[in-house]
Amino acid sequence: MNQSIVAGNQGKRYVTKVPEITFYFWIVKLLTTAMGESTSDYLVYHINPYVAVILGFIGFVVALILQFAVRQYIAWIYWLLVVMVAIFGTMVADVTHIVLGVPYYASTIAFAILLTVVFMTWYKVEGTLSIHSIHTRRRELFYWSAVLATFAMGTASGDMTATTFRLGYLASGVLFIVLFALPGLGYAWLRLHPIFAFWFAYVMTRPLGASIADWLGKPKSITGLGYGDGIVAAVLTVLIVIFVGYLTVSKRDVQRQLSRSRESQFGQV
C-alpha cells in the first residue's frame, strides 16, 4: 500500500508557473527592464512622486494577486507582473537614493545582500533554485522575492556605473552586455552550472535594460540621446505587447509538465 502511494505521488503531474527559458524570454525580459526604467522615471518626474510610488505599488499588488490566482503559467499575467516589478522595483531603488540619500554603491551592496539572503533561504528550504520547479505557492513566493530583489539591485548598480563611476549610459550598457553574455558563454564552453548561469544573466538584464533605456531617453547633457522617457516607455510597451501577444497565441514558452519522479532531475539543472 505504501509503495502504491509513493508510486502515485511520483506519477503526479506538476504545472510550473513560469515560462520556459527561450530566446523570446530574454527579449521580453530585456524589454520589460528597459520599459520599467523609462516608465518609472517618467511618472516620478511628471506627476507627484509620492502618488507615482503609490500607483506603482498598487499596480504591483494587483499583478501579484492575478499571478497567484491562476494555477498555471499564463503569458500576459506573468509578464504583467514582471512589468510592474520593473516599475515598482525601480521606484524602490530610486527612493532609496533620492529621498533617503543612500549612495548608489551602498544600496547596490544592500540589495545584493538581500538577494543573497533570498537565494540562501530558498535553497535551504526547497533544495533547489531551479525555475523548472516553480509549482508550489512557497516556491513561487521565493521566486518573486528573488525577482523583486534583482530589479532593485540592478537599478542601483546601473545608476552607480553610469553616474557614480561616470561611465555614462552607453558605456554602462556595453559593460552590462558583456556581463550578461558571460554566463551563457560559460555554460556553453566551460560547463558553468546552469542555475548559476541563469540567475547571473537574469540579474544583469536589469542594469542592461535600464542603461539602454536611459541612454535613449535621457538628455544629451547627461550622455543620453534625448528622445524622452515617455517616448521610450511608449515604444517599449508596444514591443512588449507584440511579443507577449505572440507568446500567448503560440504558447512557445510554455514548459512541459513534470512528474515528481523527474522533478529532482530538472531541479538540479
C-alpha positions in Angstrom: 0.0 0.0 0.0 2.8 2.4 0.9 4.6 1.5 -2.3 1.5 2.3 -4.3 1.1 5.7 -2.6 4.7 6.5 -3.4 4.3 5.4 -7.0 1.2 7.6 -7.2 3.0 10.6 -5.9 5.9 10.0 -8.3 3.5 9.9 -11.2 1.7 13.1 -10.2 2.0 15.8 -12.8 3.1 19.3 -11.9 2.5 22.5 -13.9 5.0 25.3 -13.5 4.0 28.9 -13.0 6.9 30.4 -15.0 7.9 30.3 -18.7 10.4 28.2 -20.5 13.8 29.9 -20.9 13.9 30.6 -24.7 15.2 33.3 -26.9 11.8 35.1 -26.5 12.2 35.0 -22.7 15.4 37.1 -22.8 14.0 39.5 -25.4 10.8 40.2 -23.4 12.8 40.3 -20.1 15.2 43.0 -21.5 12.2 45.0 -22.9 10.5 45.0 -19.5 13.6 46.1 -17.7 14.1 49.0 -20.0 10.4 49.9 -20.0 10.2 49.8 -16.2 13.1 52.2 -16.0 11.6 54.7 -18.5 8.1 54.4 -17.1 9.2 54.9 -13.5 11.3 58.0 -14.4 8.5 59.5 -16.5 5.9 59.0 -13.8 8.1 60.3 -10.9 9.1 63.5 -12.8 5.7 64.2 -14.4 3.3 63.7 -11.5 3.7 63.9 -7.8 6.4 61.4 -6.9 4.6 60.1 -3.9 1.5 59.5 -6.0 3.7 57.7 -8.6 5.1 55.4 -6.0 1.6 54.6 -4.6 0.4 53.9 -8.1 3.4 51.7 -8.8 2.7 49.8 -5.6 -1.0 49.3 -6.3 -0.2 48.1 -9.8 2.4 45.6 -8.4 -0.1 44.2 -5.8 -2.8 43.8 -8.4 -0.5 42.0 -10.8 0.8 39.8 -7.9 -2.7 38.8 -7.0 -3.5 37.9 -10.6 -0.4 35.8 -10.9 -1.1 33.9 -7.7 -4.8 33.4 -8.5 -4.1 31.3 -11.7 -2.9 27.7 -11.4 -0.6 27.7 -14.4 1.6 29.9 -16.5 -0.3 32.5 -18.5 1.9 34.7 -20.6 0.2 38.0 -20.2 -0.4 37.7 -16.5 3.2 36.6 -15.8 4.7 39.4 -17.9 2.3 42.0 -16.5 3.7 41.2 -13.0 7.3 41.4 -14.4 6.5 44.8 -15.8 5.0 46.0 -12.5 8.0 44.6 -10.6 10.3 46.5 -13.1 8.4 49.8 -12.5 8.0 49.4 -8.7 11.4 47.9 -8.2 12.9 50.9 -10.0 10.9 53.3 -7.7 12.2 51.5 -4.6 15.8 51.9 -5.7 15.3 55.5 -6.7 13.5 56.4 -3.4 16.4 54.8 -1.5 18.8 57.1 -3.2 16.9 60.3 -3.9 14.6 60.5 -0.8 16.7 58.7 1.8 20.1 59.9 0.4 21.7 56.4 0.3 24.6 56.3 -2.1 24.2 54.0 -5.1 27.1 51.8 -4.1 25.6 51.4 -0.6 22.1 50.5 -2.0 23.7 48.1 -4.5 25.5 46.3 -1.7 22.4 46.3 0.4 20.2 44.9 -2.3 22.9 42.3 -3.2 22.9 41.1 0.4 19.1 40.9 0.4 19.2 38.9 -2.9 21.8 36.6 -1.4 19.6 36.0 1.7 16.6 35.2 -0.5 18.6 32.7 -2.5 20.2 31.1 0.5 16.8 30.8 2.3 15.2 29.5 -0.9 17.8 26.8 -1.3 17.8 25.8 2.3 14.0 25.3 2.4 13.5 23.9 -1.1 16.9 22.3 -2.0 16.9 23.9 -5.5 16.8 27.3 -7.2 15.6 25.9 -10.5 12.9 27.7 -12.3 11.7 24.3 -13.7 10.3 23.5 -10.2 8.1 26.6 -9.5 4.8 24.7 -8.9 4.0 25.4 -5.3 2.9 28.6 -3.6 6.0 28.7 -1.4 8.4 28.3 -4.3 6.5 30.9 -6.2 6.9 33.3 -3.3 10.7 32.7 -3.2 10.8 33.2 -7.0 9.1 36.5 -7.0 11.0 37.7 -3.9 14.2 37.0 -5.8 12.9 38.7 -8.9 12.0 41.9 -7.0 15.4 41.9 -5.3 17.2 41.6 -8.7 15.3 44.5 -10.1 16.1 46.8 -7.1 19.7 45.8 -7.1 20.0 46.0 -10.9 18.6 49.5 -10.9 21.0 50.7 -8.2 24.0 49.1 -9.9 23.2 50.5 -13.3 22.8 54.0 -11.9 26.1 53.5 -9.9 28.1 52.7 -13.0 26.5 55.5 -15.1 26.7 58.3 -12.6 28.9 57.4 -9.6 31.6 55.8 -11.7 30.9 58.4 -14.5 30.8 55.9 -17.3 27.7 57.3 -18.9 24.7 55.4 -20.0 26.1 53.9 -23.3 29.3 52.7 -21.7 27.3 51.2 -18.8 25.1 49.4 -21.4 28.2 48.0 -23.1 29.6 46.8 -19.8 26.4 45.0 -18.8 26.0 43.5 -22.3 29.4 41.8 -21.7 28.4 40.7 -18.2 25.0 39.4 -19.5 26.8 37.3 -22.2 29.4 35.8 -19.9 27.3 33.2 -18.1 25.8 32.0 -21.4 29.3 31.6 -22.8 30.5 30.0 -19.6 27.6 27.5 -19.7 28.2 26.7 -23.4 32.0 26.4 -23.3 33.1 25.8 -19.7 30.1 23.8 -18.3 29.1 26.5 -15.9 26.4 25.4 -13.6 23.1 26.2 -15.4 21.2 27.5 -12.4 24.0 29.9 -11.5 24.4 30.9 -15.2 20.7 31.6 -15.4 20.4 33.8 -12.3 23.6 35.7 -13.1 22.3 36.6 -16.5 18.9 37.4 -15.1 20.4 39.8 -12.6 22.4 41.5 -15.4 19.2 42.1 -17.5 18.1 44.8 -15.1 21.1 47.2 -15.3 21.5 46.4 -19.0 17.9 47.3 -19.9 17.9 50.3 -17.6 21.2 51.6 -19.1 19.9 51.3 -22.7 16.6 53.0 -21.7 18.4 55.8 -20.0 20.7 56.2 -22.9 17.8 56.6 -25.3 15.6 58.7 -23.1 17.8 61.0 -21.0 19.1 64.4 -22.2 22.3 64.7 -24.2 23.7 66.8 -21.4 23.9 63.7 -19.2 25.1 61.3 -22.0 21.7 60.3 -23.3 20.2 60.7 -26.8 17.3 62.9 -25.6 14.3 61.1 -27.0 12.5 61.4 -23.7 11.4 58.8 -21.1 7.8 59.0 -22.2 8.5 58.2 -25.9 10.9 55.4 -25.0 8.4 53.9 -22.5 5.6 54.0 -25.1 7.7 52.3 -27.8 8.9 49.6 -25.4 5.3 49.0 -24.2 4.2 48.4 -27.8 7.0 45.9 -28.4 6.2 44.1 -25.2 2.5 43.8 -26.2 3.5 42.4 -29.6 5.9 39.8 -28.2 3.6 38.7 -25.3 0.7 38.6 -27.6 2.7 36.2 -29.9 3.7 34.0 -26.9 0.1 34.0 -25.7 -1.2 32.7 -29.0 1.8 30.4 -29.9 2.5 29.1 -26.4 6.1 28.8 -27.5 7.3 29.4 -23.9 5.0 27.0 -22.0 7.0 24.5 -20.0 6.1 20.9 -20.3 4.5 19.2 -17.3 6.9 17.3 -15.0 6.2 14.2 -12.9 7.6 14.2 -9.4 10.0 11.4 -10.4 11.6 13.7 -12.9 11.3 16.9 -10.8 14.5 16.2 -8.9 16.4 15.7 -12.2 15.2 19.0 -13.6 15.5 20.7 -10.3 19.3 20.2 -10.4 19.9 21.5 -13.9 
